[in-house]
Amino acid sequence: MKKVLYILAATIMVAACEMDFYRSDTMTSTMLKADPGAAVYTTDGLYSMFKDVLLFEGTEYSNNTWVKHYFQLTEFRGDNVAQGRASEDPFTNIMNYDDDNTLYNLGYFWYVSYKILFGANSNIEAIQEGTTAEGDLLLGENYFIRAFVHFALANIYAKPYYVEGRGTNENEPCVVLRNSTDCSKTEKATVGKVYDQVEADCKKAYDLLKGKARRGNKGFVGEEAPLALLSRLYLYKGDWDKCIEVSEQLLGADPASKLDPDLANYFVNAEDSKETIWCINRRLTDYQFSQHAQLGSMYYSSTGVGGIGWCEIYSSEQLLDLLFRWPDDGRRKAYFAYAAPIEGQMMVSWPDAHGGLDYRLDVMITSSKNPDGTYTPNVIDNGDGSYSFSTGGKNYTTKKKIVNKDVKYYIEGYATDAEDDDDITGGTRVFIRTAQDNAKGTRLTMPAYMNTKFAGKSGTDEELLSSNVFFRYGETILNAAEAYAHKGDAPNAIKYMNYVRARAGLTGDALYTTGNLVDSGYTNVLDAVLDERRIELMYEGFRGYDLYRNGKDIFRKYAGVHKWEIIPNATLDTTFPVCIPYAETAASGVTSNK
């Protein structure tokens, strides 16, 4: 298959003031110079390419959007999500670390990234700085977009700049760096060179955007966005002091005031929320919009399994442990939906090799539905904190243990090849949850804890519509917290963590102090910060990379359609970055990263 380098042309869209785009013709930098006013349309076209379905390899496929692939390529490498059944969608390959260079999601993401970069470079070359305030505003947006896309490519296709305990990768090969429309030479830059370009572009964007009103809602870039990207970049670079400096510049004297108090509706109203720094504003009128192709479709369906969404990706048991640790944590209430619960009745489940399949699924004992619509419980509450049930012709009674504020249940005498919980000796850990209707609440016995972050719009036609957030103040606060933790400044790290914990409705002993961290099982403040980032930023594409760059292994011994394993941090250099597409390496000679 003959394909020229993906960095050749930008499909440009025309925009209305509220970011509702429709497609129009390509414009080059030469055309822009002849018609400077066209820069508004070409810049808005870049925003549109993040979310619209573009022609790729001769086809417009509704499953292909940059924003969807971005969040799946980042989130599915971590340990927050569990897949409830096998799927032909290539996100399964990303989940299982068995991606290859022919997968369409990897190819499309690379292809559109460089189309966006070419468009941004065309605008940067065409818009004359200092001529008008509007021109400088547009120029600042383009510099930021160029920075963001390069940074996304680096984090997805290459090694981190810095890995805690293992040092820097600044001289390692990264991705193709494009800071002009000259595509005559195609070669990888180093990680350090890409980071340097991102930093320079952010600083330039901030200078151009500073003091200027953004052109609309949070779907447009404003002066805060370059600072937010710098905060993330310095954190990933291991430059703790600069991360703290730029984060605190962005947050001001009252960081808590930057957070949206309406946690449950934050993502519903992301484009207008004070917490959002930059998002991609979605509309039902987006080109080739399809409910089943949206990011939220794999996570959620209002009617449970078999509804509007595919509802195949659920929350891992370890993530649920964290969220159930604090009963009043509003983030569990705001961002989780439990499919088809049977109120007043309980079920017991645990991971096990099951059904002759080559992956781990839950064994699940739940209530039986009777012909008259009532349910007969198969898990009996004994009234003393224990539960009884039968399976495989044997009777079991759960026992309970409190470990670091977590309530853990276990049974004895069950033969399984699933490894025991480290905190429980001589037993198999089980999970006690509200019972579910098997017809609507499970896939292959996987309990469906659904994520609602990407399904907040109201109304049946908008069930799976969401404006996906790339930067928000909640992240910036936790960037500062992590940087302080790395510096050994526990009081400041705790102060910043407590901003987001208080917003989540936690009070009293649920707010951290230097003393009570130990009660929650933490021997150092960094681990507490990483857990806080895990909860606050769940599903937003951070968790896997947070573990990787902090020198942590990725623990994936929980039920789901993935390998039952702990992925050592030392092996992530060769497994975590996804493949550079074959179409690129074959056409341009850029070396593969696998």
C-alpha atoms as one frame of an Amber mdcrd trajectory, in Angstrom:
protein
   0.000   0.000   0.000   1.549   3.257  -1.124   1.151   6.111   1.323   3.017
   9.384   1.548   3.999  10.690   4.962   1.010  11.496   7.108   2.090  15.113
   7.513   0.982  16.407   4.131  -2.279  18.336   4.332  -4.874  19.654   6.734
  -8.563  19.222   6.064 -10.098  22.491   7.168 -13.524  22.986   8.688 -15.610
  26.129   8.996 -16.784  27.118  12.472 -19.651  28.956  14.032 -18.916  30.883
  17.219 -19.940  28.018  19.517 -17.692  25.413  17.914 -20.281  23.701  15.706
 -18.230  22.754  12.657 -18.897  21.547   9.177 -16.390  20.504   6.565 -14.873
  22.750   3.880 -11.829  22.816   1.595  -8.153  22.547   2.415  -6.244  25.820
   2.638  -2.467  26.134   2.453  -0.255  28.785   4.032   0.060  30.455   0.615
  -3.720  30.770   0.369  -3.860  32.089   3.916  -1.402  34.842   3.148  -3.629
  35.897   0.260  -6.675  35.912   2.547  -5.588  36.572   6.168  -9.193  36.510
   7.384  -9.357  32.844   6.519  -7.134  32.088   9.529 -10.242  32.019  11.718
 -11.688  29.168   9.677  -8.443  27.259   9.341  -7.746  27.472  13.062 -11.262
  26.323  13.887 -10.727  23.513  11.431  -7.918  22.181  13.608 -10.270  21.940
  16.571 -12.688  20.054  14.373 -10.104  17.501  13.324  -9.772  16.389  16.935
 -13.381  15.212  16.933 -14.646  14.665  13.368 -14.389  11.462  11.345 -11.773
  12.060   8.641 -11.076  10.125   5.489  -8.436   7.503   6.308  -7.148   4.875
   3.906 -10.032   5.619   1.564 -12.776   5.280   4.193 -14.703   7.399   6.658
 -15.290   5.072   9.614 -17.407   6.399  12.482 -15.191   4.652  15.053 -12.243
   6.811  14.011 -11.960  10.049  15.934  -8.728  11.454  17.324 -10.259  12.205
  20.706 -11.648   8.689  21.178  -8.372   7.023  20.251  -6.449   9.433  22.493
  -8.354   8.463  25.625  -8.333   4.739  24.828  -4.636   4.606  23.913  -3.751
   6.313  27.183  -6.255   4.847  29.668  -6.298   1.226  28.544  -2.576   0.691
  29.279  -3.215   1.139  33.004  -5.030  -0.713  35.777  -8.296   1.214  36.133
 -10.355  -0.653  33.580 -11.567  -4.215  33.074 -12.926  -5.532  29.790 -16.083
  -7.596  30.154 -15.880  -9.575  26.921 -13.644 -10.124  23.911 -14.072  -7.588
  21.128 -12.916  -7.147  17.553 -12.237  -3.489  18.287  -8.442  -2.925  18.371
  -8.707  -1.279  21.768  -8.530  -4.915  22.965  -4.992  -5.073  21.589  -4.089
  -1.909  23.475  -5.577  -3.351  26.661  -3.530  -6.530  26.286  -0.247  -4.928
  25.227  -0.299  -6.915  21.980  -0.724  -4.024  19.548   0.911  -4.194  16.154
   1.773  -1.603  13.529  -1.223  -2.323  11.282  -3.985  -1.476  13.770  -6.271
   1.238  12.429  -6.550   3.103  15.740  -2.775   3.586  15.882  -2.623   4.532
  12.212  -5.499   6.984  12.355  -4.207   8.706  15.476  -0.749   9.201  13.957
  -2.199  10.284  10.605  -4.579  12.901  11.988  -2.006  14.170  14.498   0.298
  15.125  11.659  -2.539  16.591   9.611  -3.273  18.842  12.595   0.406  19.723
  12.933   0.631  20.619   9.261  -2.426  22.839   9.595  -1.031  24.545  12.695
   2.283  25.146  10.949   0.485  26.572   7.910  -1.301  29.050  10.143   1.837
  29.951  12.112   3.694  30.680   8.880   0.822  32.690   7.429  -0.381  34.852
  10.345   1.838  37.886  10.802   2.497  38.465  14.488   1.747  41.905  15.899
  -0.595  43.041  13.134  -3.876  42.662  15.028  -4.948  41.425  18.452  -7.214
  38.878  16.791  -4.340  37.612  14.672  -2.114  37.212  17.730  -4.898  35.351
  19.531  -5.239  32.915  16.633  -1.487  32.557  16.425  -1.345  31.698  20.125
  -3.997  29.023  19.664  -1.988  27.455  16.849   1.246  27.416  18.839  -0.591
  25.702  21.683  -2.225  23.123  19.407   1.185  22.323  17.916   2.617  21.868
  21.406  -0.234  19.686  22.612  -0.216  17.322  19.640   3.553  16.840  19.776
   3.279  16.109  23.501   0.468  13.599  22.956   2.475  11.818  20.265   5.537
  11.660  22.507   3.626  10.184  25.428   1.857   7.564  23.336   4.567   6.442
  20.904   7.781   6.939  22.949   9.359   6.543  26.377   8.802   9.110  29.142
  11.351  11.864  29.534  12.018  10.740  33.118  11.327   7.525  35.047  11.688
   7.661  38.833  14.545   5.475  39.976  15.777   4.854  36.425  16.668   8.324
  35.200  16.188  10.222  31.974  15.348   9.149  28.433  15.991  12.590  26.962
  18.417  11.248  24.350  16.190   8.345  23.302  14.359   8.476  19.944  10.869
   9.939  20.121   8.610  10.972  17.227   8.896  13.098  14.099   9.081  16.760
  15.091   7.277  19.157  12.756   7.760  22.864  13.425   7.256  24.003   9.838
   5.444  22.952   6.675   8.738  21.737   5.209   8.297  17.964   5.061  11.362
  17.282   2.899  13.132  15.455   5.728  11.496  12.882   7.948  13.361  11.566
  10.966  12.754  11.080  14.642  13.792  13.727  17.109  14.941  12.786  20.591
  12.602  12.904  23.559  14.535  15.923  24.823  14.163  17.814  21.530  10.413
  17.184  21.419  10.022  18.362  25.020  12.108  21.454  24.257   9.838  22.292
  21.308   6.685  21.762  23.371   8.054  24.008  26.116   9.034  26.741  23.657
   5.659  26.593  21.893   3.793  26.807  25.200   5.773  29.856  26.251   5.167
  31.498  22.887   1.463  30.642  23.028   1.153  32.104  26.521   2.833  35.367
  25.464   0.410  35.689  22.550  -2.718  34.704  24.513  -2.029  36.531  27.771
  -4.633  39.152  28.578  -6.848  38.292  25.610 -10.395  36.978  25.952 -10.879
  33.515  24.510 -13.058  33.335  21.404 -15.915  31.417  22.998 -16.469  28.657
  25.544 -13.818  26.263  26.852 -13.728  24.496  23.500 -11.374  27.311  22.465
  -7.859  27.684  23.828  -7.280  30.538  26.260  -4.241  31.837  28.103  -4.522
  29.195  30.844  -3.996  26.233  28.486  -0.256  26.755  27.811   0.389  26.990
  31.552  -1.600  23.801  32.137   0.454  21.970  29.529   3.684  23.320  31.021
   2.566  22.093  34.445   2.113  18.593  33.022   5.302  18.745  30.968   7.491
  19.778  33.911   5.944  17.059  36.061   6.660  14.422  33.427  10.151  15.843
  32.980  10.893  15.493  36.683  11.466  19.232  37.075   9.571  19.550  40.348
  10.379  23.205  41.059   9.201  24.430  37.648   6.080  22.270  37.908   5.225
  23.861  41.244   6.011  27.355  39.974   3.823  27.202  36.889   1.045  25.262
  38.667   0.828  27.839  41.437   0.919  30.654  38.890  -2.088  29.062  37.210
  -3.947  28.230  40.415  -3.482  31.546  42.177  -3.966  32.183  45.872  -7.129
  30.100  46.211  -6.804  26.787  44.303 -10.046  25.439  45.761 -11.969  28.225
  44.019 -10.858  26.836  40.637 -12.800  23.617  41.160 -16.405  23.111  40.105
 -18.460  22.488  43.259 -21.104  20.599  41.273 -19.081  17.424  40.938 -21.891
  15.293  39.549 -22.555  17.676  36.661 -19.025  18.863  35.958 -18.444  16.722
  32.879 -21.994  17.361  31.679 -21.225  21.080  31.500 -17.486  20.882  30.860
 -17.383  23.452  28.067 -18.873  26.104  30.371 -17.406  25.054  33.737 -14.887
  27.223  35.556 -12.783  24.115  36.215 -12.203  23.336  32.555  -9.095  24.786
  30.969  -9.582  23.212  27.549 -11.914  20.578  26.156 -13.145  19.390  22.786
 -16.716  20.585  22.492 -18.923  17.843  21.080 -22.287  18.201  19.337 -24.758
  15.783  17.816 -24.150  17.658  14.576 -20.465  16.690  14.504 -19.552  15.082
  11.200 -20.357  11.341  11.200 -21.485  11.450  14.847 -22.603   8.004  16.014
 -23.757   7.006  19.490 -22.083   3.604  19.332 -18.793   5.126  18.176 -18.424
   7.593  21.054 -15.829   7.280  23.792 -18.556   6.700  26.376 -20.175   3.859
  24.466 -17.726   1.248  25.744 -18.185   2.425  29.320 -21.882   3.038  29.744
 -25.493   2.373  28.835 -28.409   3.776  30.814 -30.304   0.520  30.358 -27.352
  -1.704  31.215 -25.843  -4.415  29.059 -27.504  -4.530  25.652 -28.586  -0.890
  25.686 -27.571   2.084  23.557 -23.911   1.802  24.525 -21.768  -1.309  24.188
 -21.137  -1.262  27.959 -18.067  -3.525  27.797 -15.425  -1.660  29.837 -15.882
  -1.671  33.621 -13.944  -0.490  36.649 -11.210  -2.713  38.042 -11.640  -4.205
  41.489  -8.608  -2.313  42.796 -10.075   1.015  41.697 -13.342   0.098  43.381
 -11.452  -0.703  46.584 -10.141   2.849  46.679 -13.543   4.345  46.014 -15.358
   2.233  48.585 -12.727   3.051  51.212 -14.414   6.396  51.838 -18.230   6.045
  51.949 -18.801   9.773  51.413 -16.506  10.156  48.406 -18.648  11.993  45.874
 -16.522  10.797  42.973 -17.885   7.280  43.257 -21.406   8.644  43.396 -20.834
  11.055  40.510 -18.932   8.891  38.033 -20.222   5.371  38.544 -23.433   3.645
  37.592 -24.146   0.117  38.742 -25.952  -1.792  36.015 -29.274  -3.446  36.916
 -28.972  -3.587  40.714 -31.299  -5.744  42.806 -31.753  -3.485  45.782 -31.785
  -5.098  49.206 -29.950  -8.208  48.068 -26.265  -9.044  47.883 -23.971 -11.032
  45.628 -20.487 -12.445  46.021 -17.887 -12.587  43.254 -14.188 -13.252  42.816
 -11.702 -13.605  39.972 -10.959 -17.116  38.774 -10.078 -19.039  35.630 -13.556
 -19.664  34.281 -15.422 -21.470  31.523 -12.365 -22.841  29.752 -11.434 -19.341
  28.593  -7.839 -18.184  28.502  -8.495 -15.083  30.585  -9.840 -14.359  34.055
 -13.497 -13.765  34.804 -15.500 -13.487  37.986 -17.281 -16.335  39.612 -20.479
 -14.613  40.638 -23.222 -15.797  42.951 -26.255 -13.541  42.806 -30.014 -13.714
  43.242 -32.240 -15.867  41.031 -35.120 -14.244  39.186 -38.474 -15.964  39.578
 -41.235 -16.131  36.916 -43.290 -13.573  38.847 -40.422 -11.056  38.713 -39.316
 -11.503  42.315 -35.836 -12.637  43.288 -34.648 -15.449  45.519 -31.382 -14.556
  47.261 -28.472 -16.967  46.830 -26.259 -14.959  49.193 -27.567 -14.886  52.767
 -26.747 -12.052  55.148 -26.079 -13.726  58.508 -26.502 -10.448  60.427 -23.060
 -10.680  62.027 -21.029  -9.204  59.178 -20.700 -12.486  57.326 -22.509 -13.937
  54.309 -23.227 -17.538  53.328 -23.633 -19.070  49.867 -23.086 -22.301  47.968
 -21.133 -23.117  44.822 -19.788 -26.326  43.344 -21.792 -28.363  45.825 -20.077
 -26.770  48.822 -21.197 -24.227  51.394 -19.082 -21.178  52.228 -19.270 -18.436
  54.831 -17.331 -15.228  54.294 -14.946 -13.822  56.855 -13.986 -10.156  57.145
 -10.734  -8.310  57.690 -10.050  -4.571  57.899  -6.861  -3.624  56.061  -5.869
   0.060  55.914  -9.513   1.153  56.200 -10.540  -1.292  53.458 -13.098  -3.971
  54.317 -11.910  -7.230  52.768 -13.945 -10.416  52.656 -12.535 -13.891  52.095
 -13.526 -17.531  52.090 -11.526 -20.594  53.092 -11.356 -23.961  51.398 -12.053
 -22.834  47.825  -9.645 -24.290  45.264  -8.560 -21.658  42.739  -5.482 -20.866
  40.713  -6.068 -17.154  41.213  -3.481 -15.793  43.606  -4.609 -14.843  47.104
  -4.745 -11.245  48.227  -1.463 -10.288  49.914  -3.376  -9.184  53.002  -5.233
 -12.470  53.419  -3.434 -15.681  54.337  -5.016 -19.049  53.717  -8.106 -17.761
  51.958  -9.501 -16.524  48.668 -10.568 -12.910  48.609 -14.162 -12.310  47.487
 -16.145  -9.139  46.817 -19.527  -8.459  48.403 -21.656  -6.070  46.378 -25.303
  -5.273  45.747 -26.793  -8.056  43.604 -27.288  -7.583  39.855 -29.790  -8.852
  37.337 -27.679 -11.121  35.130 -29.645 -10.200  32.018 -28.739  -6.504  32.212
 -25.954  -6.223  34.773 -23.174  -8.483  33.573 -21.124  -9.675  30.630 -19.718
 -13.178  31.033 -20.205 -12.862  34.814 -18.327  -9.548  35.009 -20.208  -7.158
  37.335 -20.828  -3.940  35.421 -19.557  -0.919  37.304 -20.001   1.633  34.552
 -18.122   4.906  34.077 -20.335   7.928  33.394 -17.663  10.603  32.836 -18.220
  10.457  29.099 -21.997  10.124  29.074 -23.268  13.154  30.883 -25.459  14.927
  28.370 -29.152  14.705  29.166 -31.811  13.302  26.878 -32.021   9.990  25.058
 -30.447  11.294  21.862 -27.469  12.650  23.805 -26.869   9.788  26.203 -23.334
   9.116  24.978 -22.394  12.668  24.069 -19.703  14.400  26.108 -17.249  17.240
  25.664 -13.946  15.529  26.397 -11.638  17.423  28.765  -7.904  17.596  28.054
  -6.907  20.036  30.820  -8.652  21.043  34.033  -7.681  22.607  37.333  -8.209
  19.351  39.237  -5.233  17.916  37.370  -3.095  21.016  37.900  -3.712  20.813
  41.656  -2.556  17.201  41.707   0.452  18.025  39.526   1.569  20.387  42.289
   0.799  17.745  44.925   2.957  15.167  43.167   5.820  17.597  42.617   5.813
  18.476  46.328   5.744  14.766  47.196   8.828  14.124  45.071  10.573  16.967
  46.886   9.748  15.336  50.229   7.430  18.196  51.225   4.568  16.161  52.697
   2.609  19.101  54.234   2.261  20.865  50.875   1.529  17.647  49.003  -1.237
  16.911  51.506  -2.581  20.457  51.294  -3.051  20.127  47.546  -4.548  16.645
  47.765  -7.091  17.898  50.253  -8.381  20.516  47.823  -9.774  17.795  45.576
 -10.755  15.549  48.478 -12.776  18.334  50.090 -14.477  19.069  46.775 -15.440
  15.384  46.654 -17.324  15.858  49.948 -14.743  14.324  52.286 -14.373  15.909
  55.711 -12.796  15.256  59.110 -10.533  12.219  59.257 -11.117  11.605  55.545
  -8.920  14.639  54.850  -5.271  13.675  55.036  -2.742  14.801  57.614   0.882
  13.805  58.025  -0.324  11.539  60.828  -3.311   9.721  59.370  -1.715   8.715
  56.068  -0.278   5.700  57.862  -3.784   4.640  58.939  -4.703   4.412  55.270
  -1.731   2.164  54.547   0.705   4.688  53.092   4.363   4.640  54.052   5.126
   7.688  51.904   3.148  10.645  50.615   3.930   9.938  46.941   1.894   6.729
  46.974  -1.007   8.644  48.502  -0.775  11.268  45.745  -0.701   8.593  43.032
  -3.847   7.032  44.495  -5.489  10.449  44.633  -4.598  11.032  40.990  -5.996
   7.594  40.235  -9.359   8.473  41.764  -9.687  12.084  40.639  -8.401  11.564
  37.092  -9.781   8.068  36.474 -10.547   7.335  32.794  -8.939  10.616  31.676
  -5.795   8.940  30.359  -3.296   9.392  33.205  -3.055   6.234  35.292  -0.834
   3.977  33.168   1.620   6.778  32.408   1.644   7.862  36.066   2.761   4.372
  37.059   5.296   4.112  34.226   7.057   7.421  34.835   7.047   6.902  38.624
   8.892   3.600  38.369   5.901   1.525  39.483   4.846  -1.880  38.213   1.369
  -2.196  36.712  -0.747  -4.632  38.744  -3.403  -6.279  36.573  -4.340  -9.352
  38.587  -8.049  -8.733  38.553 -10.989 -10.114  36.620 -11.335  -9.135  32.977
 -10.409  -9.931  29.398  -6.725  -9.220  29.805  -3.596 -11.048  30.898  -3.474
 -11.895  34.582  -0.130 -10.336  35.413   2.029  -7.759  37.067   3.882  -5.821
  34.371   7.351  -4.916  35.730   8.303  -1.292  35.276  11.615  -2.290  33.721
   9.790  -3.952  30.819   7.571  -0.953  30.025  10.227   0.706  27.873   9.639
  -1.941  25.219   5.931  -2.578  25.778   4.143   0.592  26.917   4.737   2.855
  23.872   2.383   1.820  21.074   3.644   0.911  17.610   4.456   3.567  15.048
   2.204   2.624  12.107   3.604   0.501   9.311   2.302   2.941   6.711   4.676
   5.539   8.180   7.766   3.372   8.592   7.331   1.830   5.127   6.845   5.141
   3.318   9.233   7.472   5.115  11.860   5.157   6.524  11.221   6.258  10.101
  12.383   3.403  12.286   9.907   1.330  14.229   9.787   1.681  17.997   9.123
  -2.029  18.585
